[in-house]
Amino acid sequence: MVKVDIVRAVQLQMQIHFGEAELLVNEVLDFMKDALEDGEDVLITGLGRFELREKQPRPGRDPKSKKAYEITERRVVTFHPSKIWRDELNDKA
């Protein structure tokens, strides 16, 4: 599934024009990105929690040349599914 599939599903569910659905989806995603960039967690009940983590620099090694280098410090987004959703997924398996 890609973003256009989500937009199309919103369009069909809400019976609105594609452009309006695209605007709604983009606004929600922009809000989530802005909140994460500001260091806030994004919690969607029944789905899960998105959070921003700071990863410290660490040593790395190129597996082909065996040359050592340092992996730089960076920020990453992690997702933790809610217990409700995990249980639903496991019930369907």
N, C-alpha and C positions, 0 to 999 in steps of 0.2 A: 504494500500500500504506500502510495506517495501522497504528497500534499494535495494534489488535484483530486485524488479520490476522496479525501476528507471534505474538500470544498463541495464536490458533487453530492456527497451524502448529506451534508448540511443543506444544500440547495433543495434536494428532493424532500428531506424531512420537514423543512420549514416552508416549502413551496414559495421560494423567493428566487430572484434572478441570480445567475451565476456570479455576477460582479458583486452583488450584496453579500453573498455567502463567502466569497473570497475575502472581502473586506473584514467580515466578522472573524474568520479564521486567522487572518493576518494580525488583527488587533489582539486576539487572545495570545497568539504566539509571541508578539512583540511585548505584551505585558509580562509574560513569563520570562522572556530573555532579559528585560529590564530589571525585574525583581532579582533574578539570579546574579546579574552583573553587580547589583547593589549589595550582594551578600545575603539576601533573604532566601529562605527555603520556599519552594512552591509545593503546597500540599493539596492534592485533589482527592477528596474522600472517595473511597471505593476504587481508586486507581493506584495511587502511590505518592511518593515524595521525591522531588527533584532537589538536589542540593549541590552547592558549589564547594569544591575541596581544593585546598592548596597542596600541591605535591612538591616535596623538597627535592633539591638536586641530588642525583645519585650516580654512581659509576655505571657505565654500560660497556658493552663489547660488541664489535661488529663480528657476527658469527663467521663471515666468509674470510676476512683478513685477520681476524683475532686482534685487531687494533682496539685499544681501550680509549674511551672518551667519556665525557661527562654529559649526562642527560640533564638539561636545564630545568630550573624551577618553572612550574606552570600551574594553571588553574584548570580543573576538569569538572564537568557536571556528572554527577552520579544519580542513578534512579534506584529507589527501593520500592518494590511493589507492596501494596497494602495487603494485610492478612486476608481481607475479604476477597480480593481478586486472586490471590494465590490459592485460596481454598476453592474458588470457582474453577480455576484452571486445573487443579488436581482432581476435582470431581469429574471433569469432562475427559480426563486422560484414561 
